[in-house]
């Protein structure tokens, strides 16, 4: 079989969203434009979850081999009254827990697939993911664009971007996806999150039966640990 016959590009579309509140409110209170996004209870962190269905390939006993990962985003992000935000994308082979990811990113200087601070581990927020199950992830730091004066809408610029993940092959039926945005202060009045997508190019192929069964068994084992 020619390599082009096995090439596959997986993609998931993530909708835009907007959240607003009064400066003194501890959580977002105006959710009319949340557009399928959710809040981390008790905090200003917001997230969107989705999945990529691989069940058709799994029925044919095929394994997906990722070759990389790309994030594409809409034109801009904005934040009125804040001091910056963390944006995080992840594709995982096991289910994702938003609260765990929130604490890992915001408090532990880490995230899924990395070693977390002892204090976060002691609270039980460190064991949901490892390097193998974190197939692809990207973190961004956004700050208000100081080159725009005045900037009443709080249009942001990207200060830093980092990618991580194992790009491990998977024989599972589902890939789990999340985008999370964590404002870094508490006095924001509005945040605007652009539409985006995650793209995973790779190949889909059949493994020898023994290797495939071992990988499938490992996938089930990891999923049951979450």
C-alpha positions as CSV (number, residue, x, y, z in Angstrom):
1,X,0.0,0.0,0.0
2,X,1.3,3.5,-0.9
3,X,2.0,5.8,2.0
4,X,-0.5,8.3,0.6
5,X,-3.3,5.7,1.1
6,X,-2.5,5.6,4.8
7,X,-2.1,9.3,5.4
8,X,-4.8,10.8,7.7
9,X,-5.3,14.3,9.1
10,X,-7.4,14.4,12.3
11,X,-9.1,17.7,13.1
12,X,-11.4,19.2,15.8
13,X,-13.1,22.5,15.6
14,X,-13.4,24.7,18.7
15,X,-16.0,27.5,18.8
16,X,-15.4,31.1,19.9
17,X,-16.7,32.4,23.2
18,X,-17.1,35.5,25.3
19,X,-17.6,35.9,29.1
20,X,-18.4,39.0,31.1
21,X,-19.0,40.1,34.7
22,X,-18.6,43.1,37.0
23,X,-15.1,43.7,38.2
24,X,-15.8,42.6,41.8
25,X,-17.6,39.4,40.9
26,X,-15.6,36.2,41.5
27,X,-17.1,34.3,38.6
28,X,-18.4,35.1,35.1
29,X,-22.1,36.1,35.3
30,X,-22.9,37.0,31.7
31,X,-22.9,33.8,29.8
32,X,-25.0,34.5,26.7
33,X,-22.1,34.1,24.4
34,X,-20.4,31.2,26.2
35,X,-21.2,29.1,23.1
36,X,-20.8,25.6,24.6
37,X,-17.9,26.5,27.0
38,X,-18.0,25.8,30.7
39,X,-16.5,27.5,33.8
40,X,-14.2,25.8,36.4
41,X,-16.5,26.0,39.5
42,X,-15.4,28.9,41.8
43,X,-12.9,30.3,39.4
44,X,-12.6,32.4,36.2
45,X,-11.0,29.6,34.2
46,X,-13.2,28.5,31.3
47,X,-12.9,25.4,29.0
48,X,-14.4,23.6,26.1
49,X,-14.3,19.8,25.7
50,X,-14.8,17.7,22.6
51,X,-13.6,14.4,21.1
52,X,-12.4,12.8,17.9
53,X,-14.2,9.6,17.0
54,X,-11.8,6.8,15.9
55,X,-14.3,3.9,16.4
56,X,-14.5,3.2,12.6
57,X,-10.7,2.7,12.5
58,X,-10.7,0.7,15.7
59,X,-13.3,-1.7,14.2
60,X,-10.8,-2.3,11.4
61,X,-8.0,-2.9,14.0
62,X,-6.1,0.1,12.9
63,X,-3.7,2.3,14.9
64,X,-3.2,6.0,14.4
65,X,0.4,7.2,14.3
66,X,0.6,11.0,14.9
67,X,3.3,12.9,13.1
68,X,2.8,16.2,14.8
69,X,0.3,18.8,16.0
70,X,-0.8,22.2,14.8
71,X,-3.1,24.8,16.4
72,X,-4.9,27.3,14.2
73,X,-6.7,30.3,15.7
74,X,-9.0,33.1,14.7
75,X,-7.9,36.7,14.4
76,X,-7.4,37.9,18.0
77,X,-8.1,37.4,21.7
78,X,-9.2,40.2,24.1
79,X,-9.5,40.9,27.8
80,X,-10.9,44.0,29.3
81,X,-9.5,45.0,32.7
82,X,-7.2,42.0,33.2
83,X,-3.4,41.3,33.2
84,X,-3.1,38.4,30.9
85,X,-4.2,34.8,30.5
86,X,-3.0,31.3,29.9
87,X,-4.4,29.4,26.9
88,X,-4.0,25.6,26.8
89,X,-4.9,23.0,24.2
90,X,-4.6,19.3,24.8
91,X,-5.5,16.0,22.9
92,X,-5.3,12.9,25.1
93,X,-5.9,9.2,24.8
94,X,-7.8,9.2,28.1
95,X,-10.6,11.3,29.5
96,X,-9.8,14.8,30.8
97,X,-10.6,16.4,34.1
98,X,-11.0,20.2,33.8
99,X,-10.4,20.9,37.5
100,X,-7.2,18.9,37.6
101,X,-5.8,20.6,34.5
102,X,-6.8,24.0,35.9
103,X,-4.8,23.5,39.1
104,X,-1.8,22.0,37.3
105,X,-1.5,24.9,34.9
106,X,-2.4,27.7,37.2
107,X,-0.7,26.6,40.4
108,X,1.9,23.9,39.6
109,X,3.9,25.5,36.8
110,X,3.3,22.2,34.9
111,X,0.4,20.5,33.2
112,X,-0.6,17.1,31.9
113,X,2.4,15.0,31.2
114,X,4.8,16.9,33.5
115,X,5.9,16.6,37.1
116,X,3.8,18.8,39.3
117,X,4.6,20.6,42.5
118,X,4.4,18.5,45.7
119,X,1.6,20.8,47.1
120,X,-0.6,20.1,44.0
121,X,0.2,16.3,44.2
122,X,-0.9,16.3,47.9
123,X,-4.3,17.7,46.9
124,X,-4.8,14.9,44.3
125,X,-4.3,17.0,41.2
126,X,-1.3,15.3,39.6
127,X,-2.2,11.8,38.5
128,X,-4.8,12.2,35.7
129,X,-2.3,12.2,32.8
130,X,1.2,11.1,32.0
131,X,3.5,11.8,29.0
132,X,2.2,8.8,27.1
133,X,-1.4,9.7,27.3
134,X,-0.8,13.4,26.5
135,X,-0.6,13.0,22.8
136,X,-0.4,16.7,22.0
137,X,-0.5,19.9,24.0
138,X,0.2,23.6,23.5
139,X,0.3,26.3,26.1
140,X,0.3,30.1,25.4
141,X,0.8,33.2,27.5
142,X,-1.2,36.2,26.4
143,X,-0.8,39.8,27.6
144,X,-2.5,43.1,26.7
145,X,-0.9,44.5,23.5
146,X,0.9,47.7,24.8
147,X,1.7,48.8,21.2
148,X,-2.0,49.7,20.7
149,X,-2.8,53.0,22.4
150,X,-5.5,53.4,23.4
151,X,-6.6,49.7,23.6
152,X,-10.1,49.9,25.1
153,X,-11.0,46.4,23.9
154,X,-7.9,44.8,25.6
155,X,-6.7,43.1,22.4
156,X,-4.0,40.7,23.4
157,X,-0.7,39.5,22.0
158,X,1.1,36.2,22.4
159,X,4.1,36.5,24.8
160,X,5.0,32.8,24.8
161,X,4.0,29.5,23.1
162,X,5.2,26.0,24.1
163,X,4.3,22.6,22.8
164,X,4.5,19.2,24.5
165,X,3.2,15.7,24.2
166,X,4.3,12.3,23.3
167,X,2.8,11.9,19.8
168,X,2.2,8.3,20.9
169,X,0.3,5.9,18.6
170,X,-3.1,5.1,19.7
171,X,-5.5,2.1,19.0
172,X,-8.3,3.6,21.1
173,X,-11.8,4.5,19.8
174,X,-11.7,8.1,21.0
175,X,-9.3,11.0,21.4
176,X,-10.3,13.5,24.1
177,X,-9.8,17.3,23.4
178,X,-9.9,20.4,25.6
179,X,-9.1,24.1,25.3
180,X,-8.8,26.0,28.6
181,X,-8.4,29.8,29.2
182,X,-7.2,30.9,32.6
183,X,-7.2,34.7,33.3
184,X,-4.3,35.7,35.6
185,X,-6.2,38.3,37.7
186,X,-9.7,38.6,39.2
187,X,-10.8,42.0,38.1
188,X,-11.5,41.3,34.4
189,X,-14.8,42.4,33.1
190,X,-14.8,40.6,29.7
191,X,-12.7,38.0,27.8
192,X,-13.0,37.1,24.2
193,X,-11.8,33.7,22.9
194,X,-11.4,33.2,19.2
195,X,-12.4,30.2,17.3
196,X,-9.7,27.6,16.8
197,X,-8.9,24.1,15.7
198,X,-6.4,21.4,16.5
199,X,-4.9,19.4,13.6
200,X,-3.1,16.1,13.9
201,X,-1.4,14.8,10.8
202,X,-0.3,11.2,10.8
203,X,-0.9,7.8,9.3
204,X,-3.5,5.0,9.9
205,X,-2.2,1.5,9.6
206,X,-2.6,-2.1,10.9
207,X,0.0,-3.4,13.3
208,X,0.9,-7.1,13.7
209,X,-1.7,-8.7,15.9
210,X,0.4,-9.1,19.0
211,X,1.6,-5.5,19.0
212,X,-1.9,-4.3,18.3
213,X,-3.5,-6.3,21.2
214,X,-0.8,-5.1,23.6
215,X,-1.3,-1.4,22.6
216,X,-5.1,-1.8,22.9
217,X,-4.8,-3.4,26.3
218,X,-2.5,-0.6,27.4
219,X,-5.0,2.0,26.2
220,X,-7.8,0.4,28.2
221,X,-5.6,0.1,31.3
222,X,-4.6,3.8,31.2
223,X,-8.2,5.0,30.6
224,X,-9.4,3.0,33.6
225,X,-6.8,4.7,35.8
226,X,-8.3,8.1,35.3
